[in-house]
Structures are given as C-alpha cells and as structure tokens.
Amino acid sequence: WRQQIRDQELMRRLKEDVHSPARARVNIPLYHSDDFYKAFNVKETDARFVSVDKRIRIW
C-alpha cells in the first residue's frame, strides 16, 4: 500500500480503526521474512534490518 496521511489522521486511525496502518501491513511482515532478506540481499547495515533472533516466527 502507498498512501499519504496527515499525522493527526494517523493518530485518529490508530485509536479507532481495527486495521494496521498501510505501511505496517506490508513492511513489517516483510522485515521478518527470511525470503525477503535473500531476495533483496538485505545487509545488517540496512535501515530495516531485523536480526534473526528478533524476527517474529509464527509458522
């Protein structure tokens, strides 16, 4: 998802909307996927790097 949203509207949605913000719905799951790191050659020095021991494992 791509969207532009004012800070005030984002805060309102965080309090009232059951859905995660668009940015979080896509990016956060990717940052916890080993395949994402392999496909895009993500390194420890990259801004969105999450160390293996801190990645969420659901399945």
Distance bins in CASP14 RR format, pairs under 12 A and 6 or more apart:
PFRMAT RR
TARGET T0000
AUTHOR 0000-0000-0000
RMODE 2
METHOD distances of the structure
MODEL  1
1 19 0 0 0 0 0 1 0 0 0 0 0
1 20 0 0 0 0 0 1 0 0 0 0 0
1 21 0 0 0 0 1 0 0 0 0 0 0
1 22 1 1 0 0 0 0 0 0 0 0 0
1 23 1 0 0 1 0 0 0 0 0 0 0
1 24 0 0 0 0 1 0 0 0 0 0 0
1 25 1 0 0 1 0 0 0 0 0 0 0
1 26 1 0 1 0 0 0 0 0 0 0 0
1 27 0 0 0 0 1 0 0 0 0 0 0
2 22 1 0 0 1 0 0 0 0 0 0 0
2 23 0 0 0 0 1 0 0 0 0 0 0
2 25 0 0 0 0 0 1 0 0 0 0 0
2 26 0 0 0 0 1 0 0 0 0 0 0
2 27 0 0 0 0 0 1 0 0 0 0 0
3 9 0 0 0 0 0 1 0 0 0 0 0
3 10 0 0 0 0 1 0 0 0 0 0 0
3 13 0 0 0 0 0 1 0 0 0 0 0
3 21 0 0 0 0 1 0 0 0 0 0 0
3 22 1 0 1 0 0 0 0 0 0 0 0
3 23 0 0 0 0 1 0 0 0 0 0 0
3 24 0 0 0 0 0 1 0 0 0 0 0
3 25 0 0 0 0 0 1 0 0 0 0 0
3 26 0 0 0 0 0 1 0 0 0 0 0
4 10 0 0 0 0 0 1 0 0 0 0 0
4 22 0 0 0 0 0 1 0 0 0 0 0
4 23 0 0 0 0 0 1 0 0 0 0 0
5 11 0 0 0 0 1 0 0 0 0 0 0
5 12 0 0 0 0 1 0 0 0 0 0 0
5 13 1 0 0 1 0 0 0 0 0 0 0
5 14 0 0 0 0 0 1 0 0 0 0 0
5 17 0 0 0 0 0 1 0 0 0 0 0
5 21 1 0 0 1 0 0 0 0 0 0 0
5 22 0 0 0 0 1 0 0 0 0 0 0
5 23 0 0 0 0 1 0 0 0 0 0 0
6 12 0 0 0 0 1 0 0 0 0 0 0
6 13 0 0 0 0 0 1 0 0 0 0 0
7 13 0 0 0 0 0 1 0 0 0 0 0
7 14 0 0 0 0 0 1 0 0 0 0 0
7 21 0 0 0 0 0 1 0 0 0 0 0
8 14 0 0 0 0 0 1 0 0 0 0 0
8 15 0 0 0 0 0 1 0 0 0 0 0
9 15 0 0 0 0 0 1 0 0 0 0 0
9 16 0 0 0 0 0 1 0 0 0 0 0
9 17 0 0 0 0 0 1 0 0 0 0 0
9 21 0 0 0 0 0 1 0 0 0 0 0
10 16 0 0 0 0 0 1 0 0 0 0 0
10 17 0 0 0 0 1 0 0 0 0 0 0
10 20 0 0 0 0 0 1 0 0 0 0 0
10 21 1 0 0 1 0 0 0 0 0 0 0
10 22 0 0 0 0 1 0 0 0 0 0 0
10 23 0 0 0 0 1 0 0 0 0 0 0
10 24 0 0 0 0 0 1 0 0 0 0 0
11 17 0 0 0 0 0 1 0 0 0 0 0
11 21 0 0 0 0 0 1 0 0 0 0 0
12 21 0 0 0 0 0 1 0 0 0 0 0
13 19 1 0 0 1 0 0 0 0 0 0 0
13 20 0 0 0 0 1 0 0 0 0 0 0
13 21 1 0 0 1 0 0 0 0 0 0 0
13 22 0 0 0 0 1 0 0 0 0 0 0
13 23 0 0 0 0 0 1 0 0 0 0 0
13 24 0 0 0 0 0 1 0 0 0 0 0
14 20 0 0 0 0 1 0 0 0 0 0 0
14 21 1 0 0 1 0 0 0 0 0 0 0
14 23 0 0 0 0 0 1 0 0 0 0 0
14 24 0 0 0 0 1 0 0 0 0 0 0
15 21 0 0 0 0 0 1 0 0 0 0 0
17 24 0 0 0 0 0 1 0 0 0 0 0
17 25 0 0 0 0 0 1 0 0 0 0 0
19 25 1 0 0 1 0 0 0 0 0 0 0
20 26 0 0 0 0 1 0 0 0 0 0 0
20 27 0 0 0 0 0 1 0 0 0 0 0
20 28 1 0 0 1 0 0 0 0 0 0 0
20 29 0 0 0 0 1 0 0 0 0 0 0
21 27 0 0 0 0 1 0 0 0 0 0 0
21 28 0 0 0 0 1 0 0 0 0 0 0
22 28 0 0 0 0 0 1 0 0 0 0 0
23 29 0 0 0 0 0 1 0 0 0 0 0
23 30 0 0 0 0 0 1 0 0 0 0 0
23 31 0 0 0 0 0 1 0 0 0 0 0
23 48 0 0 0 0 0 1 0 0 0 0 0
24 30 0 0 0 0 0 1 0 0 0 0 0
24 31 0 0 0 0 0 1 0 0 0 0 0
24 32 0 0 0 0 0 1 0 0 0 0 0
26 33 0 0 0 0 0 1 0 0 0 0 0
26 36 0 0 0 0 0 1 0 0 0 0 0
26 48 0 0 0 0 0 1 0 0 0 0 0
27 33 0 0 0 0 0 1 0 0 0 0 0
27 36 0 0 0 0 1 0 0 0 0 0 0
27 47 0 0 0 0 0 1 0 0 0 0 0
27 48 1 0 0 1 0 0 0 0 0 0 0
27 50 0 0 0 0 0 1 0 0 0 0 0
28 36 0 0 0 0 0 1 0 0 0 0 0
28 48 0 0 0 0 1 0 0 0 0 0 0
28 50 0 0 0 0 1 0 0 0 0 0 0
28 55 0 0 0 0 0 1 0 0 0 0 0
28 56 0 0 0 0 1 0 0 0 0 0 0
29 35 0 0 0 0 0 1 0 0 0 0 0
29 36 0 0 0 0 1 0 0 0 0 0 0
29 48 0 0 0 0 0 1 0 0 0 0 0
29 50 0 0 0 0 0 1 0 0 0 0 0
29 55 0 0 0 0 0 1 0 0 0 0 0
29 56 0 0 0 0 1 0 0 0 0 0 0
29 57 0 0 0 0 0 1 0 0 0 0 0
29 58 0 0 0 0 1 0 0 0 0 0 0
29 59 0 0 0 0 0 1 0 0 0 0 0
30 36 1 0 1 0 0 0 0 0 0 0 0
30 37 0 0 0 0 1 0 0 0 0 0 0
30 38 0 0 0 0 0 1 0 0 0 0 0
30 39 0 0 0 0 1 0 0 0 0 0 0
30 40 0 0 0 0 1 0 0 0 0 0 0
30 42 0 0 0 0 1 0 0 0 0 0 0
30 48 0 0 0 0 1 0 0 0 0 0 0
30 49 0 0 0 0 0 1 0 0 0 0 0
30 50 0 0 0 0 1 0 0 0 0 0 0
30 55 0 0 0 0 0 1 0 0 0 0 0
30 56 0 0 0 0 0 1 0 0 0 0 0
31 37 0 0 0 0 1 0 0 0 0 0 0
31 40 0 0 0 0 0 1 0 0 0 0 0
31 42 0 0 0 0 1 0 0 0 0 0 0
31 46 0 0 0 0 1 0 0 0 0 0 0
31 47 0 0 0 0 0 1 0 0 0 0 0
31 48 1 0 1 0 0 0 0 0 0 0 0
31 49 1 0 0 1 0 0 0 0 0 0 0
31 50 1 0 1 0 0 0 0 0 0 0 0
31 51 0 0 0 0 0 1 0 0 0 0 0
31 52 0 0 0 0 0 1 0 0 0 0 0
31 54 0 0 0 0 1 0 0 0 0 0 0
31 55 1 0 0 1 0 0 0 0 0 0 0
31 56 0 0 0 0 1 0 0 0 0 0 0
32 42 0 0 0 0 0 1 0 0 0 0 0
32 48 0 0 0 0 0 1 0 0 0 0 0
32 49 0 0 0 0 0 1 0 0 0 0 0
32 50 1 0 0 1 0 0 0 0 0 0 0
32 51 0 0 0 0 0 1 0 0 0 0 0
32 52 0 0 0 0 0 1 0 0 0 0 0
32 53 0 0 0 0 0 1 0 0 0 0 0
32 54 0 0 0 0 1 0 0 0 0 0 0
32 55 1 0 1 0 0 0 0 0 0 0 0
32 56 1 0 1 0 0 0 0 0 0 0 0
32 57 1 0 0 1 0 0 0 0 0 0 0
32 58 0 0 0 0 1 0 0 0 0 0 0
32 59 0 0 0 0 0 1 0 0 0 0 0
33 39 0 0 0 0 1 0 0 0 0 0 0
33 40 0 0 0 0 0 1 0 0 0 0 0
33 42 0 0 0 0 0 1 0 0 0 0 0
33 48 0 0 0 0 0 1 0 0 0 0 0
33 50 0 0 0 0 1 0 0 0 0 0 0
33 52 0 0 0 0 0 1 0 0 0 0 0
33 55 1 0 0 1 0 0 0 0 0 0 0
33 56 0 0 0 0 1 0 0 0 0 0 0
33 57 0 0 0 0 0 1 0 0 0 0 0
33 58 0 0 0 0 0 1 0 0 0 0 0
33 59 0 0 0 0 0 1 0 0 0 0 0
34 40 0 0 0 0 0 1 0 0 0 0 0
34 42 0 0 0 0 0 1 0 0 0 0 0
34 50 0 0 0 0 0 1 0 0 0 0 0
34 51 0 0 0 0 0 1 0 0 0 0 0
34 52 1 0 0 1 0 0 0 0 0 0 0
34 55 1 0 0 1 0 0 0 0 0 0 0
34 56 0 0 0 0 0 1 0 0 0 0 0
34 57 0 0 0 0 1 0 0 0 0 0 0
35 41 0 0 0 0 0 1 0 0 0 0 0
35 42 0 0 0 0 0 1 0 0 0 0 0
35 55 0 0 0 0 0 1 0 0 0 0 0
36 42 1 0 0 1 0 0 0 0 0 0 0
36 46 0 0 0 0 0 1 0 0 0 0 0
36 48 0 0 0 0 1 0 0 0 0 0 0
36 49 0 0 0 0 0 1 0 0 0 0 0
36 50 0 0 0 0 1 0 0 0 0 0 0
36 55 0 0 0 0 1 0 0 0 0 0 0
37 43 0 0 0 0 1 0 0 0 0 0 0
37 44 0 0 0 0 0 1 0 0 0 0 0
37 46 0 0 0 0 1 0 0 0 0 0 0
37 48 0 0 0 0 1 0 0 0 0 0 0
37 49 0 0 0 0 1 0 0 0 0 0 0
37 50 0 0 0 0 1 0 0 0 0 0 0
37 51 0 0 0 0 0 1 0 0 0 0 0
37 52 0 0 0 0 1 0 0 0 0 0 0
37 55 0 0 0 0 1 0 0 0 0 0 0
40 46 0 0 0 0 1 0 0 0 0 0 0
40 48 0 0 0 0 1 0 0 0 0 0 0
40 49 0 0 0 0 0 1 0 0 0 0 0
41 49 0 0 0 0 0 1 0 0 0 0 0
42 48 1 0 0 1 0 0 0 0 0 0 0
42 49 1 0 1 0 0 0 0 0 0 0 0
42 50 0 0 0 0 1 0 0 0 0 0 0
42 51 0 0 0 0 0 1 0 0 0 0 0
42 52 0 0 0 0 0 1 0 0 0 0 0
42 55 0 0 0 0 0 1 0 0 0 0 0
43 49 1 0 0 1 0 0 0 0 0 0 0
43 51 0 0 0 0 0 1 0 0 0 0 0
44 50 0 0 0 0 1 0 0 0 0 0 0
44 51 1 0 0 1 0 0 0 0 0 0 0
44 52 0 0 0 0 0 1 0 0 0 0 0
48 55 0 0 0 0 0 1 0 0 0 0 0
49 55 0 0 0 0 0 1 0 0 0 0 0
50 56 0 0 0 0 1 0 0 0 0 0 0
50 57 0 0 0 0 0 1 0 0 0 0 0
END
